[in-house]
Amino acid sequence: MKYPYVQYMYSYPHKKAYQTLSETDLKRYIHRLSGRENSLYIHIPFCQYKCGYCNLFSLAGKNERQMEAYVEAMERHAGQLSEILPHDATFSDLTLGGGTPLILPERLLRRVFSAAERCFGITAGKQPIAVETSPNQTTEEKLCILKEKGVSRISIGVQSFQERELLSLHRFHTAEAAKKALDLICRMKFECVNMDFIYGIPGQTLESLEDSLQQGLEFEPVELFVYPLYVKPGTYLFQMGVECGKSAFEMYRFVCGFLEAKGYRAYSMRRFVKQNKEGEDAGLPESLCGFGNTLSVGCGGRSYIGNLHFCAPYAVEQRQCHAILQDYIKQEEYLQVTHGFWLSKEEEKRRYVIRHILFGRGVCRKDYRAHFGSEAEDDFPLLSDWAGAGYAVKGEEFFSLTRQGLALSDFLGPQLISDEVRARMELSCGKNGAACPESGK
């Protein structure tokens, strides 16, 4: 098989499929949060520098004054949302992502948590709270704030403990800085610690990959997310003509065997969770998703309210990101949805299948039938094709990927993208003057 990685299917449809929406007042749809536990996401787009592979909405090198202006805008945004929330809408969890949330000065970090509590009822010890960080931004003072605010999961982007590989990725923390940050995190005793690693780095070998993983395991993380390197348009590595390592698939198989031997179980192509002595997860459970609502605050986060998905326009290039950020900061009213995607019933089915078949036990056949009144394999004959090829298995309760299928998640998942969504994504890439890697072209 040719290089088997096409796209990381972390959400569907992709932001590149979103388009301009008109006459979409959030007040008309916010009732969909009523009587349900919803997720809250807060996006902090600032980073010390832009990683070479990063195609997320983030900005490098911004000063404290601009960060404060952004936090003030988020407070306005959160306040306006809180005023229209149904009285019985609750939030079951909070994630602070980015960017690098811990790049915020301590006083601004506290203001973000205060807004989450004041506007959405997020309280220390009441809901799971997850925060992303990076080695250079992980300080004892900021970790103390996270503990005080009840953060239960902290995820740190290590990527590698090899200095040469970090430079290849255009990351500017050192292995020593990562170890220092991990020492601090471990001393704070967060309930769940996750580390991110990358394989397929130019010049990386199985030996260097094993050494990085082994050094990471010395800190006894509950979870590891291990990603293949993607080089996408708009990133520094793409501009430099860097190509992914051709042995990445072999490296993935090595990762699976190595971590399994160390007591970690794969719940997706990327997520590995430490098992306790009874063979059960020691970490936070992975919830089923597909119909859950997510409300996002900030510029760069996505909101999912039923079949209405929306966010700020998608951008990677720094000049475009800066313009979008400035528009957000200047904005006075945040309740008009201007950029998003309305999911048809067929697209809801696709989202449900994609969000389940690639994770955990797979698609619950009874659950799918209850929601849609049909069988997943009838709606998507491709699933039966996968079963025939040995990539999936149809059980009495679940339609699941086999180990071979799980290994090829980034090859199989994109096959479920609809023609309409694919066309929108390619159109978006064409407007940016770049090829669209997700289309396989």
Contacts in CASP RR format, 6 or more apart in sequence:
PFRMAT RR
TARGET T0000
AUTHOR 0000-0000-0000
METHOD contacts of the structure
MODEL  1
MKYPYVQYMYSYPHKKAYQTLSETDLKRYIHRLSGRENSLYIHIPFCQYK
CGYCNLFSLAGKNERQMEAYVEAMERHAGQLSEILPHDATFSDLTLGGGT
PLILPERLLRRVFSAAERCFGITAGKQPIAVETSPNQTTEEKLCILKEKG
VSRISIGVQSFQERELLSLHRFHTAEAAKKALDLICRMKFECVNMDFIYG
IPGQTLESLEDSLQQGLEFEPVELFVYPLYVKPGTYLFQMGVECGKSAFE
MYRFVCGFLEAKGYRAYSMRRFVKQNKEGEDAGLPESLCGFGNTLSVGCG
GRSYIGNLHFCAPYAVEQRQCHAILQDYIKQEEYLQVTHGFWLSKEEEKR
RYVIRHILFGRGVCRKDYRAHFGSEAEDDFPLLSDWAGAGYAVKGEEFFS
LTRQGLALSDFLGPQLISDEVRARMELSCGKNGAACPESGK
1 249 0 8 1.000
1 411 0 8 1.000
3 244 0 8 1.000
3 246 0 8 1.000
3 248 0 8 1.000
3 249 0 8 1.000
4 249 0 8 1.000
4 408 0 8 1.000
4 410 0 8 1.000
4 411 0 8 1.000
5 228 0 8 1.000
5 230 0 8 1.000
5 244 0 8 1.000
5 248 0 8 1.000
5 249 0 8 1.000
5 410 0 8 1.000
5 411 0 8 1.000
6 410 0 8 1.000
6 411 0 8 1.000
6 413 0 8 1.000
6 414 0 8 1.000
6 437 0 8 1.000
6 438 0 8 1.000
6 440 0 8 1.000
7 410 0 8 1.000
7 413 0 8 1.000
7 414 0 8 1.000
7 437 0 8 1.000
7 438 0 8 1.000
8 227 0 8 1.000
8 230 0 8 1.000
8 270 0 8 1.000
8 410 0 8 1.000
9 354 0 8 1.000
9 358 0 8 1.000
9 409 0 8 1.000
9 410 0 8 1.000
9 413 0 8 1.000
9 414 0 8 1.000
9 416 0 8 1.000
11 302 0 8 1.000
12 350 0 8 1.000
12 351 0 8 1.000
12 354 0 8 1.000
12 355 0 8 1.000
12 416 0 8 1.000
12 417 0 8 1.000
12 421 0 8 1.000
13 309 0 8 1.000
13 341 0 8 1.000
13 343 0 8 1.000
13 347 0 8 1.000
13 351 0 8 1.000
13 417 0 8 1.000
13 418 0 8 1.000
13 421 0 8 1.000
13 424 0 8 1.000
13 425 0 8 1.000
14 421 0 8 1.000
14 425 0 8 1.000
14 438 0 8 1.000
15 302 0 8 1.000
15 311 0 8 1.000
15 314 0 8 1.000
16 314 0 8 1.000
16 424 0 8 1.000
16 425 0 8 1.000
16 428 0 8 1.000
16 429 0 8 1.000
16 436 0 8 1.000
16 438 0 8 1.000
17 341 0 8 1.000
17 421 0 8 1.000
17 424 0 8 1.000
17 425 0 8 1.000
17 428 0 8 1.000
18 309 0 8 1.000
18 310 0 8 1.000
18 311 0 8 1.000
18 313 0 8 1.000
18 314 0 8 1.000
18 339 0 8 1.000
18 340 0 8 1.000
18 341 0 8 1.000
18 424 0 8 1.000
19 339 0 8 1.000
19 340 0 8 1.000
19 341 0 8 1.000
19 424 0 8 1.000
20 338 0 8 1.000
20 339 0 8 1.000
20 340 0 8 1.000
21 310 0 8 1.000
21 337 0 8 1.000
21 338 0 8 1.000
21 339 0 8 1.000
21 340 0 8 1.000
21 342 0 8 1.000
22 338 0 8 1.000
24 308 0 8 1.000
24 310 0 8 1.000
24 336 0 8 1.000
24 337 0 8 1.000
24 338 0 8 1.000
25 335 0 8 1.000
25 336 0 8 1.000
25 337 0 8 1.000
26 81 0 8 1.000
26 84 0 8 1.000
26 305 0 8 1.000
26 335 0 8 1.000
26 336 0 8 1.000
26 337 0 8 1.000
27 84 0 8 1.000
27 335 0 8 1.000
29 305 0 8 1.000
29 306 0 8 1.000
29 308 0 8 1.000
30 81 0 8 1.000
30 84 0 8 1.000
30 85 0 8 1.000
30 86 0 8 1.000
30 89 0 8 1.000
30 305 0 8 1.000
31 86 0 8 1.000
32 293 0 8 1.000
32 305 0 8 1.000
32 306 0 8 1.000
33 85 0 8 1.000
33 86 0 8 1.000
33 89 0 8 1.000
33 293 0 8 1.000
33 295 0 8 1.000
33 305 0 8 1.000
34 86 0 8 1.000
34 88 0 8 1.000
34 89 0 8 1.000
35 86 0 8 1.000
35 88 0 8 1.000
35 89 0 8 1.000
35 90 0 8 1.000
36 89 0 8 1.000
36 90 0 8 1.000
36 292 0 8 1.000
36 293 0 8 1.000
37 90 0 8 1.000
37 91 0 8 1.000
37 92 0 8 1.000
38 89 0 8 1.000
38 90 0 8 1.000
38 91 0 8 1.000
38 92 0 8 1.000
38 292 0 8 1.000
38 293 0 8 1.000
38 294 0 8 1.000
38 295 0 8 1.000
39 91 0 8 1.000
39 92 0 8 1.000
39 93 0 8 1.000
39 94 0 8 1.000
39 95 0 8 1.000
39 292 0 8 1.000
39 293 0 8 1.000
39 294 0 8 1.000
39 295 0 8 1.000
40 91 0 8 1.000
40 93 0 8 1.000
40 94 0 8 1.000
40 95 0 8 1.000
40 116 0 8 1.000
40 120 0 8 1.000
40 122 0 8 1.000
40 294 0 8 1.000
40 295 0 8 1.000
40 296 0 8 1.000
40 297 0 8 1.000
41 94 0 8 1.000
41 95 0 8 1.000
41 97 0 8 1.000
41 294 0 8 1.000
41 295 0 8 1.000
41 296 0 8 1.000
41 297 0 8 1.000
41 301 0 8 1.000
41 302 0 8 1.000
41 303 0 8 1.000
42 74 0 8 1.000
42 94 0 8 1.000
42 95 0 8 1.000
42 96 0 8 1.000
42 97 0 8 1.000
42 101 0 8 1.000
42 112 0 8 1.000
42 116 0 8 1.000
42 296 0 8 1.000
42 297 0 8 1.000
42 298 0 8 1.000
43 57 0 8 1.000
43 97 0 8 1.000
43 98 0 8 1.000
43 99 0 8 1.000
43 296 0 8 1.000
43 297 0 8 1.000
43 298 0 8 1.000
43 299 0 8 1.000
43 300 0 8 1.000
43 301 0 8 1.000
44 96 0 8 1.000
44 97 0 8 1.000
44 98 0 8 1.000
44 99 0 8 1.000
44 100 0 8 1.000
44 101 0 8 1.000
44 103 0 8 1.000
44 104 0 8 1.000
44 112 0 8 1.000
45 57 0 8 1.000
45 58 0 8 1.000
45 59 0 8 1.000
45 70 0 8 1.000
45 98 0 8 1.000
45 99 0 8 1.000
45 298 0 8 1.000
45 299 0 8 1.000
45 300 0 8 1.000
45 321 0 8 1.000
45 325 0 8 1.000
46 58 0 8 1.000
46 59 0 8 1.000
46 60 0 8 1.000
46 61 0 8 1.000
46 62 0 8 1.000
46 67 0 8 1.000
46 70 0 8 1.000
46 99 0 8 1.000
46 100 0 8 1.000
46 103 0 8 1.000
46 104 0 8 1.000
47 54 0 8 1.000
47 58 0 8 1.000
47 59 0 8 1.000
47 60 0 8 1.000
47 61 0 8 1.000
47 98 0 8 1.000
47 99 0 8 1.000
47 100 0 8 1.000
47 103 0 8 1.000
47 134 0 8 1.000
48 60 0 8 1.000
48 61 0 8 1.000
48 100 0 8 1.000
48 103 0 8 1.000
48 134 0 8 1.000
48 136 0 8 1.000
48 137 0 8 1.000
48 172 0 8 1.000
49 60 0 8 1.000
49 61 0 8 1.000
49 170 0 8 1.000
49 172 0 8 1.000
50 58 0 8 1.000
50 59 0 8 1.000
50 60 0 8 1.000
50 170 0 8 1.000
50 236 0 8 1.000
50 318 0 8 1.000
51 169 0 8 1.000
51 170 0 8 1.000
51 171 0 8 1.000
51 236 0 8 1.000
52 169 0 8 1.000
52 170 0 8 1.000
52 171 0 8 1.000
52 235 0 8 1.000
52 236 0 8 1.000
52 237 0 8 1.000
53 169 0 8 1.000
53 170 0 8 1.000
53 198 0 8 1.000
53 229 0 8 1.000
53 230 0 8 1.000
53 231 0 8 1.000
53 232 0 8 1.000
53 235 0 8 1.000
53 236 0 8 1.000
53 237 0 8 1.000
54 235 0 8 1.000
54 316 0 8 1.000
55 230 0 8 1.000
55 232 0 8 1.000
55 233 0 8 1.000
55 234 0 8 1.000
55 235 0 8 1.000
55 316 0 8 1.000
56 98 0 8 1.000
56 99 0 8 1.000
56 316 0 8 1.000
57 98 0 8 1.000
57 299 0 8 1.000
57 300 0 8 1.000
57 301 0 8 1.000
57 312 0 8 1.000
57 314 0 8 1.000
57 315 0 8 1.000
57 316 0 8 1.000
57 321 0 8 1.000
57 324 0 8 1.000
58 98 0 8 1.000
58 99 0 8 1.000
58 100 0 8 1.000
58 321 0 8 1.000
59 318 0 8 1.000
59 321 0 8 1.000
59 322 0 8 1.000
59 325 0 8 1.000
60 318 0 8 1.000
64 105 0 8 1.000
64 108 0 8 1.000
66 329 0 8 1.000
67 103 0 8 1.000
67 104 0 8 1.000
67 105 0 8 1.000
67 108 0 8 1.000
68 108 0 8 1.000
69 329 0 8 1.000
70 298 0 8 1.000
70 299 0 8 1.000
70 325 0 8 1.000
70 328 0 8 1.000
70 329 0 8 1.000
71 104 0 8 1.000
71 108 0 8 1.000
71 111 0 8 1.000
71 112 0 8 1.000
72 329 0 8 1.000
73 298 0 8 1.000
73 299 0 8 1.000
73 328 0 8 1.000
73 329 0 8 1.000
73 331 0 8 1.000
74 112 0 8 1.000
74 115 0 8 1.000
74 297 0 8 1.000
74 298 0 8 1.000
75 111 0 8 1.000
75 115 0 8 1.000
76 331 0 8 1.000
76 332 0 8 1.000
76 334 0 8 1.000
77 297 0 8 1.000
77 298 0 8 1.000
77 334 0 8 1.000
78 115 0 8 1.000
78 116 0 8 1.000
78 118 0 8 1.000
78 119 0 8 1.000
78 120 0 8 1.000
78 297 0 8 1.000
79 115 0 8 1.000
79 119 0 8 1.000
80 333 0 8 1.000
80 334 0 8 1.000
80 335 0 8 1.000
81 119 0 8 1.000
81 120 0 8 1.000
81 295 0 8 1.000
81 297 0 8 1.000
81 334 0 8 1.000
81 335 0 8 1.000
82 118 0 8 1.000
82 119 0 8 1.000
82 120 0 8 1.000
84 335 0 8 1.000
85 120 0 8 1.000
90 121 0 8 1.000
91 120 0 8 1.000
91 121 0 8 1.000
91 122 0 8 1.000
91 127 0 8 1.000
91 295 0 8 1.000
92 127 0 8 1.000
92 128 0 8 1.000
93 127 0 8 1.000
93 128 0 8 1.000
93 129 0 8 1.000
93 130 0 8 1.000
94 116 0 8 1.000
94 120 0 8 1.000
94 122 0 8 1.000
94 127 0 8 1.000
94 128 0 8 1.000
94 129 0 8 1.000
94 130 0 8 1.000
95 129 0 8 1.000
95 130 0 8 1.000
95 131 0 8 1.000
95 132 0 8 1.000
96 112 0 8 1.000
96 129 0 8 1.000
96 130 0 8 1.000
96 131 0 8 1.000
96 132 0 8 1.000
97 131 0 8 1.000
97 132 0 8 1.000
98 132 0 8 1.000
99 132 0 8 1.000
100 132 0 8 1.000
100 133 0 8 1.000
100 134 0 8 1.000
100 137 0 8 1.000
101 109 0 8 1.000
101 112 0 8 1.000
101 131 0 8 1.000
101 132 0 8 1.000
101 133 0 8 1.000
102 109 0 8 1.000
102 131 0 8 1.000
102 133 0 8 1.000
102 134 0 8 1.000
102 137 0 8 1.000
102 138 0 8 1.000
102 139 0 8 1.000
102 142 0 8 1.000
103 134 0 8 1.000
103 137 0 8 1.000
104 112 0 8 1.000
106 141 0 8 1.000
106 142 0 8 1.000
106 145 0 8 1.000
109 142 0 8 1.000
109 145 0 8 1.000
110 145 0 8 1.000
113 122 0 8 1.000
113 145 0 8 1.000
113 149 0 8 1.000
115 297 0 8 1.000
116 122 0 8 1.000
117 123 0 8 1.000
120 295 0 8 1.000
122 129 0 8 1.000
124 148 0 8 1.000
124 149 0 8 1.000
124 150 0 8 1.000
125 150 0 8 1.000
125 152 0 8 1.000
128 152 0 8 1.000
128 153 0 8 1.000
128 284 0 8 1.000
129 149 0 8 1.000
129 150 0 8 1.000
129 151 0 8 1.000
129 152 0 8 1.000
129 153 0 8 1.000
130 151 0 8 1.000
130 152 0 8 1.000
130 153 0 8 1.000
130 154 0 8 1.000
130 155 0 8 1.000
131 146 0 8 1.000
131 151 0 8 1.000
131 153 0 8 1.000
131 154 0 8 1.000
131 155 0 8 1.000
132 154 0 8 1.000
132 155 0 8 1.000
132 156 0 8 1.000
132 157 0 8 1.000
133 154 0 8 1.000
133 155 0 8 1.000
133 156 0 8 1.000
133 157 0 8 1.000
133 181 0 8 1.000
134 156 0 8 1.000
134 157 0 8 1.000
134 173 0 8 1.000
135 156 0 8 1.000
135 157 0 8 1.000
135 158 0 8 1.000
135 173 0 8 1.000
135 174 0 8 1.000
135 177 0 8 1.000
135 178 0 8 1.000
135 180 0 8 1.000
135 181 0 8 1.000
136 172 0 8 1.000
136 173 0 8 1.000
136 177 0 8 1.000
136 181 0 8 1.000
138 156 0 8 1.000
138 181 0 8 1.000
138 184 0 8 1.000
138 185 0 8 1.000
139 184 0 8 1.000
140 184 0 8 1.000
143 154 0 8 1.000
143 184 0 8 1.000
143 185 0 8 1.000
143 188 0 8 1.000
144 188 0 8 1.000
146 154 0 8 1.000
146 188 0 8 1.000
146 190 0 8 1.000
147 188 0 8 1.000
147 190 0 8 1.000
151 190 0 8 1.000
152 190 0 8 1.000
152 191 0 8 1.000
152 192 0 8 1.000
152 284 0 8 1.000
153 190 0 8 1.000
153 191 0 8 1.000
153 192 0 8 1.000
153 193 0 8 1.000
153 194 0 8 1.000
153 284 0 8 1.000
154 185 0 8 1.000
154 190 0 8 1.000
154 192 0 8 1.000
154 193 0 8 1.000
154 194 0 8 1.000
155 193 0 8 1.000
155 194 0 8 1.000
155 195 0 8 1.000
155 196 0 8 1.000
155 223 0 8 1.000
155 225 0 8 1.000
156 178 0 8 1.000
156 181 0 8 1.000
156 182 0 8 1.000
156 185 0 8 1.000
156 193 0 8 1.000
156 194 0 8 1.000
156 195 0 8 1.000
156 196 0 8 1.000
157 178 0 8 1.000
157 195 0 8 1.000
157 196 0 8 1.000
158 178 0 8 1.000
158 182 0 8 1.000
158 195 0 8 1.000
158 196 0 8 1.000
158 197 0 8 1.000
158 212 0 8 1.000
158 216 0 8 1.000
159 165 0 8 1.000
159 166 0 8 1.000
159 169 0 8 1.000
159 171 0 8 1.000
159 196 0 8 1.000
159 197 0 8 1.000
159 198 0 8 1.000
160 166 0 8 1.000
160 169 0 8 1.000
160 175 0 8 1.000
160 197 0 8 1.000
160 198 0 8 1.000
160 201 0 8 1.000
160 204 0 8 1.000
160 208 0 8 1.000
160 212 0 8 1.000
161 175 0 8 1.000
161 178 0 8 1.000
161 179 0 8 1.000
161 211 0 8 1.000
161 212 0 8 1.000
161 215 0 8 1.000
161 216 0 8 1.000
162 175 0 8 1.000
162 204 0 8 1.000
162 208 0 8 1.000
162 211 0 8 1.000
162 212 0 8 1.000
163 174 0 8 1.000
163 175 0 8 1.000
164 203 0 8 1.000
165 201 0 8 1.000
165 203 0 8 1.000
165 204 0 8 1.000
165 208 0 8 1.000
165 212 0 8 1.000
166 172 0 8 1.000
166 173 0 8 1.000
166 174 0 8 1.000
166 175 0 8 1.000
168 201 0 8 1.000
168 202 0 8 1.000
168 203 0 8 1.000
168 204 0 8 1.000
168 242 0 8 1.000
169 198 0 8 1.000
169 201 0 8 1.000
169 229 0 8 1.000
169 237 0 8 1.000
170 236 0 8 1.000
170 237 0 8 1.000
175 215 0 8 1.000
179 215 0 8 1.000
182 193 0 8 1.000
182 195 0 8 1.000
182 216 0 8 1.000
182 219 0 8 1.000
183 219 0 8 1.000
185 193 0 8 1.000
185 219 0 8 1.000
186 193 0 8 1.000
186 219 0 8 1.000
186 220 0 8 1.000
191 222 0 8 1.000
191 283 0 8 1.000
191 284 0 8 1.000
192 222 0 8 1.000
192 223 0 8 1.000
192 283 0 8 1.000
192 284 0 8 1.000
193 219 0 8 1.000
193 220 0 8 1.000
193 221 0 8 1.000
193 222 0 8 1.000
193 223 0 8 1.000
194 221 0 8 1.000
194 222 0 8 1.000
194 223 0 8 1.000
194 224 0 8 1.000
194 225 0 8 1.000
195 216 0 8 1.000
195 219 0 8 1.000
195 221 0 8 1.000
195 223 0 8 1.000
195 224 0 8 1.000
195 225 0 8 1.000
196 224 0 8 1.000
196 225 0 8 1.000
196 226 0 8 1.000
196 227 0 8 1.000
197 212 0 8 1.000
197 213 0 8 1.000
197 224 0 8 1.000
197 225 0 8 1.000
197 226 0 8 1.000
197 227 0 8 1.000
198 226 0 8 1.000
198 227 0 8 1.000
198 228 0 8 1.000
198 229 0 8 1.000
199 209 0 8 1.000
199 226 0 8 1.000
199 227 0 8 1.000
199 228 0 8 1.000
199 229 0 8 1.000
199 248 0 8 1.000
199 251 0 8 1.000
199 252 0 8 1.000
199 255 0 8 1.000
200 228 0 8 1.000
200 229 0 8 1.000
200 244 0 8 1.000
200 245 0 8 1.000
200 247 0 8 1.000
200 248 0 8 1.000
200 251 0 8 1.000
201 229 0 8 1.000
201 245 0 8 1.000
202 242 0 8 1.000
202 243 0 8 1.000
202 244 0 8 1.000
202 245 0 8 1.000
203 245 0 8 1.000
204 245 0 8 1.000
204 251 0 8 1.000
206 247 0 8 1.000
206 250 0 8 1.000
206 251 0 8 1.000
206 254 0 8 1.000
209 251 0 8 1.000
209 254 0 8 1.000
209 255 0 8 1.000
210 254 0 8 1.000
210 258 0 8 1.000
213 224 0 8 1.000
213 226 0 8 1.000
213 255 0 8 1.000
213 258 0 8 1.000
213 259 0 8 1.000
217 262 0 8 1.000
220 274 0 8 1.000
221 274 0 8 1.000
222 273 0 8 1.000
222 274 0 8 1.000
222 282 0 8 1.000
222 283 0 8 1.000
222 284 0 8 1.000
223 271 0 8 1.000
223 272 0 8 1.000
223 273 0 8 1.000
223 274 0 8 1.000
223 283 0 8 1.000
224 259 0 8 1.000
224 264 0 8 1.000
224 271 0 8 1.000
224 272 0 8 1.000
225 270 0 8 1.000
225 271 0 8 1.000
225 272 0 8 1.000
226 252 0 8 1.000
226 255 0 8 1.000
226 259 0 8 1.000
226 270 0 8 1.000
226 272 0 8 1.000
227 270 0 8 1.000
228 244 0 8 1.000
228 248 0 8 1.000
228 252 0 8 1.000
228 410 0 8 1.000
229 244 0 8 1.000
229 245 0 8 1.000
229 248 0 8 1.000
230 244 0 8 1.000
230 437 0 8 1.000
231 237 0 8 1.000
231 238 0 8 1.000
231 241 0 8 1.000
231 242 0 8 1.000
231 243 0 8 1.000
231 244 0 8 1.000
232 238 0 8 1.000
232 316 0 8 1.000
232 437 0 8 1.000
233 316 0 8 1.000
233 429 0 8 1.000
233 432 0 8 1.000
233 433 0 8 1.000
233 434 0 8 1.000
233 435 0 8 1.000
233 436 0 8 1.000
233 437 0 8 1.000
234 316 0 8 1.000
234 317 0 8 1.000
234 432 0 8 1.000
234 434 0 8 1.000
235 316 0 8 1.000
249 407 0 8 1.000
252 269 0 8 1.000
252 407 0 8 1.000
253 407 0 8 1.000
256 266 0 8 1.000
256 403 0 8 1.000
256 407 0 8 1.000
259 266 0 8 1.000
259 272 0 8 1.000
260 266 0 8 1.000
263 274 0 8 1.000
263 275 0 8 1.000
264 272 0 8 1.000
264 273 0 8 1.000
264 274 0 8 1.000
264 275 0 8 1.000
265 272 0 8 1.000
265 273 0 8 1.000
265 275 0 8 1.000
265 281 0 8 1.000
266 272 0 8 1.000
266 406 0 8 1.000
267 273 0 8 1.000
267 286 0 8 1.000
267 359 0 8 1.000
267 360 0 8 1.000
268 358 0 8 1.000
268 359 0 8 1.000
268 360 0 8 1.000
268 406 0 8 1.000
268 409 0 8 1.000
269 358 0 8 1.000
269 406 0 8 1.000
269 407 0 8 1.000
269 409 0 8 1.000
269 410 0 8 1.000
271 286 0 8 1.000
271 359 0 8 1.000
273 281 0 8 1.000
273 282 0 8 1.000
273 283 0 8 1.000
273 286 0 8 1.000
274 281 0 8 1.000
274 282 0 8 1.000
274 283 0 8 1.000
275 281 0 8 1.000
275 282 0 8 1.000
276 282 0 8 1.000
286 359 0 8 1.000
286 360 0 8 1.000
288 356 0 8 1.000
288 364 0 8 1.000
288 367 0 8 1.000
289 355 0 8 1.000
289 356 0 8 1.000
289 359 0 8 1.000
290 351 0 8 1.000
290 352 0 8 1.000
290 355 0 8 1.000
290 356 0 8 1.000
291 306 0 8 1.000
291 352 0 8 1.000
291 371 0 8 1.000
292 304 0 8 1.000
292 306 0 8 1.000
293 304 0 8 1.000
293 305 0 8 1.000
293 306 0 8 1.000
294 302 0 8 1.000
294 303 0 8 1.000
294 304 0 8 1.000
295 303 0 8 1.000
295 305 0 8 1.000
296 302 0 8 1.000
296 303 0 8 1.000
296 311 0 8 1.000
298 312 0 8 1.000
298 328 0 8 1.000
299 312 0 8 1.000
299 324 0 8 1.000
299 325 0 8 1.000
299 328 0 8 1.000
300 311 0 8 1.000
300 312 0 8 1.000
300 324 0 8 1.000
301 311 0 8 1.000
301 312 0 8 1.000
302 309 0 8 1.000
302 310 0 8 1.000
302 311 0 8 1.000
303 309 0 8 1.000
303 310 0 8 1.000
303 311 0 8 1.000
306 343 0 8 1.000
307 342 0 8 1.000
307 343 0 8 1.000
307 344 0 8 1.000
307 347 0 8 1.000
307 348 0 8 1.000
308 337 0 8 1.000
308 340 0 8 1.000
308 341 0 8 1.000
308 342 0 8 1.000
308 343 0 8 1.000
309 340 0 8 1.000
309 341 0 8 1.000
309 342 0 8 1.000
309 343 0 8 1.000
310 337 0 8 1.000
310 339 0 8 1.000
310 340 0 8 1.000
310 341 0 8 1.000
311 339 0 8 1.000
311 340 0 8 1.000
312 324 0 8 1.000
312 328 0 8 1.000
312 339 0 8 1.000
313 324 0 8 1.000
313 339 0 8 1.000
314 428 0 8 1.000
315 321 0 8 1.000
315 324 0 8 1.000
317 432 0 8 1.000
343 351 0 8 1.000
345 372 0 8 1.000
346 418 0 8 1.000
347 418 0 8 1.000
347 420 0 8 1.000
347 421 0 8 1.000
349 372 0 8 1.000
349 376 0 8 1.000
349 379 0 8 1.000
349 380 0 8 1.000
350 380 0 8 1.000
350 416 0 8 1.000
350 417 0 8 1.000
350 418 0 8 1.000
352 363 0 8 1.000
352 368 0 8 1.000
352 371 0 8 1.000
352 372 0 8 1.000
353 363 0 8 1.000
353 368 0 8 1.000
353 376 0 8 1.000
353 379 0 8 1.000
353 380 0 8 1.000
353 383 0 8 1.000
353 416 0 8 1.000
354 413 0 8 1.000
354 416 0 8 1.000
356 362 0 8 1.000
356 363 0 8 1.000
356 364 0 8 1.000
357 363 0 8 1.000
357 383 0 8 1.000
357 392 0 8 1.000
357 399 0 8 1.000
357 400 0 8 1.000
357 401 0 8 1.000
357 413 0 8 1.000
357 416 0 8 1.000
358 401 0 8 1.000
358 406 0 8 1.000
358 409 0 8 1.000
358 412 0 8 1.000
358 413 0 8 1.000
360 400 0 8 1.000
361 398 0 8 1.000
361 400 0 8 1.000
362 398 0 8 1.000
362 399 0 8 1.000
362 400 0 8 1.000
362 401 0 8 1.000
363 376 0 8 1.000
363 383 0 8 1.000
363 398 0 8 1.000
363 399 0 8 1.000
363 400 0 8 1.000
364 397 0 8 1.000
364 398 0 8 1.000
365 375 0 8 1.000
365 376 0 8 1.000
365 395 0 8 1.000
365 396 0 8 1.000
365 397 0 8 1.000
365 398 0 8 1.000
365 399 0 8 1.000
366 397 0 8 1.000
368 374 0 8 1.000
368 375 0 8 1.000
368 376 0 8 1.000
369 375 0 8 1.000
372 379 0 8 1.000
376 383 0 8 1.000
376 399 0 8 1.000
377 383 0 8 1.000
377 384 0 8 1.000
377 387 0 8 1.000
377 394 0 8 1.000
377 399 0 8 1.000
380 416 0 8 1.000
382 415 0 8 1.000
382 416 0 8 1.000
383 392 0 8 1.000
383 394 0 8 1.000
383 399 0 8 1.000
384 394 0 8 1.000
386 392 0 8 1.000
386 401 0 8 1.000
386 405 0 8 1.000
386 412 0 8 1.000
387 393 0 8 1.000
387 394 0 8 1.000
387 399 0 8 1.000
390 402 0 8 1.000
390 404 0 8 1.000
390 405 0 8 1.000
391 401 0 8 1.000
391 402 0 8 1.000
391 404 0 8 1.000
391 405 0 8 1.000
391 408 0 8 1.000
391 412 0 8 1.000
392 399 0 8 1.000
392 400 0 8 1.000
392 401 0 8 1.000
392 402 0 8 1.000
392 405 0 8 1.000
393 399 0 8 1.000
393 400 0 8 1.000
393 401 0 8 1.000
393 402 0 8 1.000
401 409 0 8 1.000
401 412 0 8 1.000
405 412 0 8 1.000
414 438 0 8 1.000
414 440 0 8 1.000
417 425 0 8 1.000
417 438 0 8 1.000
422 439 0 8 1.000
425 436 0 8 1.000
425 438 0 8 1.000
425 439 0 8 1.000
426 436 0 8 1.000
426 439 0 8 1.000
426 441 0 8 1.000
428 436 0 8 1.000
429 435 0 8 1.000
429 436 0 8 1.000
429 439 0 8 1.000
430 436 0 8 1.000
435 441 0 8 1.000
END
